Amino acid sequence: MNADRLTPRAALDTLLAGNLRFTDGAPEHPNQDAARRAATAPIQSPFAVLFGCSDSRLAAEIIFDRGLGDLFVVRTAGHVMGPEVLGSIEYGISVLGSPLVVVLGHDACGAVAATRAAVEDGTTAVGYVRDVIERVTPSVLAARAAGRTEDSDFIHEHIRHTVDLLLERSRTLAEAVDAGRAAVVGLAYRLTDGTAHLVTSRGLEGQADAAA
């Protein structure tokens, strides 16, 4: 698969088709053989940049049924970002030519739960975990201000906030989206059934900026 041949919409459809195979229990395990290993040794052309939570239950190539060279994966706890994350995502878009950036959140996220506890109960964290909580706090505060109470509401708000922040902070990414070369989507993953569904999108032709 060559990223140059995929539109942002086609890249998303490819990901979601793989997720459907995964949840149906019929994965194809594409691009995981010796031939693919040899083909990708000199060059990579991933069709999506996936920025997700570091949670051990969120292995991108497994839940989207993909293989070597398909995804350029960046992961941090609570999908919080700093310069290294932004640089990695920009590399995937501007150097590797990926047409899609995916922010992947999930239910039962420990970072969001810890942030809710810090906001609601004053629970503190030590070391750099506190930095993670501080970066998730705006999402939790926004959800509370909107009267949200469900875990999924906080997860979705944090996904939307991350997508917005990516486009606000990265001119490279924003320009690629404006030019139609790339799109950014937010997906929420359910741990129990393995499904990934669309929460928000920017730059997908024929797709509203926000989805339910």
N, C-alpha and C positions, 0 to 999 in steps of 0.2 A: 504494500500500500504506500502510495506517495502522497505526502501532505499537499503537494502542489496541485494535485488533481481534485482535491476536496474543497467544497465551499464550507463555510462555518456551519450551515444547516446540515450538510451531508456528514460532517464530522460528528455533530451531536447525534444524528440519527444512527451512525455507526456505533457510537458508545451505548446508546439506549438499546439497540438491537442486541449487543453483547450482554447487557444487563438482563434483558429478557431471557436469553439463553441460560444465563447463570441461575436466575430464579426458577426457571422451568426444569432445572436439573439436566440440561442438555448442552453443556458447554462444548465448544469445538476446539478450544485451545489453539487458536491460530497463531502462526508466526513463532512457534516455540520449538522448532526443530533445528537440526544442524545446518540445513540450507539457509534458514533465516539468520542464524548466528553468523555464518560466513558472509552473507549479503550485507549485514549491518556493521560488520567489523570496521570497514573504512569510513563509513558515513552514516549519519542518522537523519531521519526525516519524520519525526513524530507528527501525527495528525492532530494531537491535542496536548496542551499544557494542563496538567491537573494539579491544582493547589488545594490540598486537603489537610484534614486533621491527622496528627500522627498516631491516632488510636490504632492499636494492633489489629482491630477487627475490620479495618478499612483498607485492605490491600487492593489497590486500584486495578492492577492487571487481572486479578481474580474476579472481582465483582463486575467488571466490564468485559470479561472474557477476551482479553487481548494478549499480545505477546511482545517479543523483543522489538524495540525500535518504534513501537506504536505510541507510547505515552511518555511525555517529559514530566516527571513527577516531582513536586515540591511539597514537603509536609512539615507542619509545625503543630504543636499542641494548640487546639482551638483555632486552627488556621489563622493565627495572628501573624502580622507581617512587619518586617524591618527592611533595611536596605538590601540585605542579601537575598531576601525573598523577591523583592521587586526586580533586582538585577537578574535573578534566575528566570523569572517570568518574561522579562523583556528579551532575554537571550533566546528563549523558546520561540518568541514571536518574530523578532527582528533578524536573528541569525539562522535559526532552524526553519523558519517559515511556517510554523504551526498556525492554522486558521482559527483555532478555538482555545479559549482559556476557560477552564471549569473550576469553580470554587465548590468544593465538596464538603458539606457538613453532615452531621448525623445526629440521631436521637441519643439520649443518655450521654451527652458529651460532658466529660468530667470538667473541662475548662469552663463551660457555661454554668454548670452546677456550682462549681467553686466560686464563680463570680457572683452568682445569685446569692449564695450564702454570705459572701463578703458585703454585698450591698444591703441585704435584708437583716442580717444578724451581726454584722460587724466582725465576722470571722476573718482572721488574718492568715497570710501565708508567709513563708520564709524564703529567702534566697531569690532566685530569678523566677520562681513560680509567681511571685507577687507581680512581676512585670507582665506575665501572661494575663493575669487577672485584670490588671490595669488596662490592657489593650482590648479586653472583651467588655469592660464596664460600659462604654458608650452604647453598645447593643442592648445590654440588659436594662439600662436606664431608659432607652427609647421604647422598649417593649413595655416596661412598667408604666411609662407616661401615657401610653396608648391603652392602658387598662388590660393588657394581656396577662393571662395567668397560666396557660398551658405550657408544658415543656416544649411542644412543637412550635408555639408562638415565639419563644425566645430563640430557639434554634434557627427558625426562618428569618427572624430579624437580624441575627448575627450573620447569616449568609448574605442577606441583602446589603448589610452594612459593609461587609468585606468586598463585595462586588463594587459598590459605590466608591469605596476607599481606593481600590485598585485603579479605577479610572480617574479619580481625582489626583492621585499621587504620581501616576506614570503617564507622562506625555506621550511616550512611545506607544503605549497600549491604546490610549485614547485616540491618537491619530490613526492607528491601524483600524480601529472600530469605525471611526468617522469615514475613512476611505473605503470601507466595505471589505477590507482584507482579513478582518478578524471579528470575532464576537466573543462576548464574555457571558457565561451563564452560571447561575447558582443552582446546584442540585442538593437535595436532602436525601440521605440514605437511611433506610429503616433496618436496624440490626436484626430484627426478628424474622422478617420475610425477605430481606436482601434486595428490596426494590429501591431504585433511585428515581426521584421525580423532580420536575422542574419547579423552582421557586421564583426565579427572576432571570431575565435575560436582557442583554444590550447588544444590538447590532445584528440580530437575526431577522432577515427579510421576511415580512409577513407575520412576525411574532411580536406581540405586545411586550413592552418593557417589563411588565410584571405579570406573573401568573399566580393562580391560586395555589 
